[in-house]
Amino acid sequence: MFKKYYALVKPGIVYGNAFTTFAAFLFASRWHFAPFLLIATLLGISFVIASACVFNNFLDRDIDRKMARTKDRALASGAIPVWSALLYGTVLGICGLVLLHFYVNNLTALIAFLGFVFYVIIYGWAKRASHWGTVVGSISGSVPIVVGYTAVTDKLDMTALILFLILALWQMPHFYAIAIYRFDEYAAAGIPVLPIKKGMRKTKIYIVSYILAFVFVAPLLTLFGHAGHSYLAAVVLFGLVWLWRGLLGFRADDNARWARKLFFVSLIVLVAFSVALSLATVLP
C-alpha cells in the first residue's frame, strides 16, 4: 500500500522540481546559506508539489482510465479510496505551506500556494478545454525555480522573472514532445493537445520556436551580470544541441520515435541548465 501512496504524489515530478529549486537556491545564495533554510525550502516545496499531484490524480481519474499509461494509477483503478487520497493531499499541502511560511518566508509560501492553485484548478480545467493548456501548465511548472530563488532573496525581481521564463520556455517543447509520442493515448482520452488540434507540422514549428526562445533567454543571466561565462557556454551549447534535435523532426519518418528522443534530450538540457545555474556564481 505504501507504494501506491508514494506513486500518487508522482515522485518523478516532485524530484525534478526539487532539483531546479535546489539549483536556484544555490545560485541565489552563492553557496553561502543556512542548511536549515535549504532543508525547509526543499521539504516545503516538495510537499506542496506532492499535494498538487495528489489532487491532480483525483481530478484526472476519469481520463486516466482511458489511457494505457495511466489506467492503473491508484485512484483511476480504485486501489486507494478517494477520501483517503484527498486527506493525504490536504495534509501534504498544509505541511508544505506551514514549512515555507514559518521557516522560509511569506513571499515564498505565497508563490508556492499560487503555483498549487494554478496547477490543480486552472491547469486542471485548461488542459481539458484547449490546446493552450500546455502554456497554462508551464506557469505552475516554473514556480519551483522561483521558490528556490525567493527563499534566499525574499523578493521578486528581474532575475526571478528570467528564471521563470527559462523554465516556462523549457517546458513547452518538453511537453509537446510527450504529446506527440503519446498522441494516441491523448486522443483516446479526449485531451486537446496541440498535435491533435493543429497537426504534427505545426507542433514541430512550435517546438523549434520555443527552443530558439530558450536559447536566447537563458543567456540573459550572464548578460545582466548574474552568471559567468561557464554558465553561458553550457546553456548555449546544450540549447543548440536541443535545437538541432528539434529541427530533425521536419524530416523524421517516425514522429513518435523522434519525439521520444527529443523528450530525453530536453531532460539532459534541464539537468545541464540546473547544474550550470547552481555553479553560475562560483565559476568564471
N, C-alpha and C positions, 0 to 999 in steps of 0.2 A: 504493500500500500504506500510505503514511503516513496517508492519510485514514481508512482502515479502523481502524488502531490508535488514531487520535485519537477516532473515533466510539465506540470500545469503552469509553472512560472516561466516556461520557455527559457531554460538556463542559457542557451546559446545567445539569446538577445540580451539577457542580463549581463553575462560576462563580456560580451562585445562592447556594450555601452559603458560598463565599468572601466574597460581598458581605455576608452577615449577620455573618460572622466579623469582617470589617473594621469594620463599624459598632459591634459590641460592643467591639472593641479601642479604637477612638477614644473611645467612651463611658467605658470603664474608665480609660483613661489621661488623660482630659480634654485630649487633644491634646498632651500632653507625653510623648513617648516616644522611644526609640532606634530609628531607622529599621531597623537590622539586626534588631531583635526583631520588628518588624512583618513584614518580609520572611520571616524564618524561620517565623513563625506562619502566614502565608498559604500559603507553599510547603508547609510541613509538613502542614497540614490538607487542602490541595488534593491532595497526593499520596496521603494516606490515603483520602480520598473517591474519588479516581480508582481506587485499588486495589480498594476495596469494589465499585465499579461494574463493574469487570472480572470479579470473582468472581461478582457477581450475574448478569452476562451468561452466564457459564459455567453456573451452576446453572439459569438460566431458559431455556436454549437450546431445550428441548423445547416449552415453552409459547409461546416466541417464534415458533416455526414455525407456530403455529396462528392467529396474529393478523396481519392485513394490515399494521398499523403497524410490526410488529417482525420480520416474516418474513425481511427482507433484512439483518438485523444480521449482523455478520461471523461470529459463532460459530453462529448459527442456520442460516446459509446454507453454512457450511463454508469461507468465504473466508479465515479465519485458523485454523491448526491449534490444537487445544485446548492442547497442551503449550506452545506459544508464548505463548498468552494467559495461561496460569497463571504462566509465568515472568515475563511482563510485569507482571502484577498483583502478584506477590510482590515484585519489585524496587521497584515504586512504593510499596508498603506499608512496606517496610523503610526506604526513603529518607525517607518522611514521618515515621515514628516516630523515626528517628535525629535528624532535624532538631528535632523537638519535644522530645525527651529531652535532647539535649546543648546546644541553643541557645535553648530556651524554658524549660520546667521539667518536672519529673517528673509533676506532677499533670495538666498539660495533655496530656502524652503518654499517660497512663493513660486519661483521659477519651476521647481520640481512639481509642485501641485498643478500649475498651469499645463505643464507637459503631460501630466496624468490625464487631465480633463480633455486636452486636445486629442490624445491617443484613444482614449476609451470612448468618448462621446462624439467628438467632431469627426475624427477619422473613422470611427466605427460606423457612422452614418454615410460619410462621403464615399467610402470605397464601394458601397453598395449602389450608390446613386450616380456616380460619374467616374470617368477615367482620370479626372483630376484628383481623385482620392489619393493617388500616389504622392502628389505635391503636398497635400494636406498632411499625409503621414510623415513626410520629410521634415515638417516643422517640429513635431514631437520627437522625432529621432535625432534632432540636432540639439535638444535640451541638455543631455548629459554632459557634453563637452563644455557648455556654458556653465553648468553647475560646478564642474571642476575648476573653472576659472574664477567664478564669483565666490566660491568657498574661501579662496585666498584673498581676493581683492575687495569683496563686498561692494562691488559696483558694476554697472553696465556701461561699457564704453565702446569705442571703435574696435578695439581688439576683440572684445566679446562678440561683436557683430561679425567680424571677419571669421572667427572660429565657427560661428553659427552658419554662415554662408558656405564655408568649406564643407561642413558635414552635410548640409542640405543638398549641395550640388553633387557630392559623392553618392548620396543615396539614390538619386534618380536613375542613373544608368544601372546601378546595382539591382534595383527592384524591377526595372524594365527587362533586364536580362532574365530574372526569375519569371516574369510574366510571359516571356517568350518560350522558355523551355518547360513551363508548366501550363502552356496555352490550353490544352485540352481539359485540364482539371478546372481551371478558372471558367472556362466556357460551360462545363457541366454544372458548376455551382452558380452560374449566372452573375459572375462578378465582372463588371465592365472595365477591365484593364485596357490599356492603350492598344496593344496588338489586336485585341478583339474589336475594338471600336474604330480604330484608324488604320489598321493593317501593319504588316511587318516592315515595309519600307519606311513608312512614316515613323515608326518606333525606332528604327535604326538611325534615322536623321536626328531624332530627339536624343538618343543615346550619345551620338558623336557631339552634338551641340552642348550637352551638359558636361561631357568630359572636357571639351575645349574650355568651357567656363571655369571648370575646376582648375585646369592648368593655368589660367590667368589669375584666378582669385587666390589660390593657395600661396603664391609668392608675395602677396601683399604684406604678410607679416615681416618679411625681410625688407620690403620697400619702405615700410613705416618704421623700421629700426627695431623691431621686436624679436627678430631672429637673425641668425648669422647665415653665411653663405653655404655652410654644410647643409642646413635645412633647405635652403633654396635649391641646391643641386639635387637633393634627394627627391623633393616633391616634383620638380620639373622632369627628372629622369623617369620616375615611376609613372608620372602623369602622361608622358609621351608614349611610353610602352603601352599604357592603357588605351590611349587614343589610337595607336596602331592596331591593337586588337579590336577596337571598335570599328575601325574602317574596314577591316577584313570581312565584316558582316555583309557588306554590299556585294561580295562575290561568293558568299557561303552557299553551298548546296544543301547543307543540313543546318537549318536555323537553330534547332534545339541544341545540337552539339556545339555550335559556335557560341550560343548564349550561355551555355553551361561553363565553357572555358572563360568567357568574359566575366561571369559571376565570380569565379575563383581568382581571376586577375584583380577584380575590384577588392576582394578581401586582402590580397597582398598589398595593394595600394593603401588600404586603410591602416594596415599594420605598419607599413613603411612611414606613412604620414605621422602616425601616433608616436612612433619611436623618434622620428626626426623632431617632432614638436616637443617631446619631453626633454630632448637634449639641445634644443634650439638656443637656450640661453647660456649653455656651458661649453658649447663648441664654437669655433670661429665661423 
